[in-house]
Amino acid sequence: MSSPWELADELGDRKKGDRVALDVVRDRSPRKLEATLAQREQPEMDAAEQMVRGFRGPMLALPKMAEFGQMLKTPEWQGRLEGLDECERVRKRLEAVEERLKALEQKLPGR
């Protein structure tokens, strides 16, 4: 298997408690692992399977849509969302600093 979707297809018919053998590559070395399947603790949906039938996008575990809006209103998520604006400001500032550095490098002797 070469993708998470192939793995999901392979494990789709398995049940909680089933043991599976896995051949993986980690740090460029092949390894054999054995895992016991577990069930998710809370009802979640797999966005790749539930939102659009047949779409094979990223394997995301999202809360039910009714809970999603409430989750975004929590202080934790408000802080995360506000942080996105800060990331954009930092990115723009970094670009400006890089431009100034390039201009200064051009002024160095031997350039």
Secondary structure, 3 states (H helix, E strand, C coil): CCCHHHHHHHHCCCCCCCEEEEEEEECCEEEEEEEECCCCCCCCEEHHHHCCCCCCCCCCEECCHHHHHHHHCCHHHHHHHHHHHHHHHHHHHHHHHHHHHHHHHHHCCCC
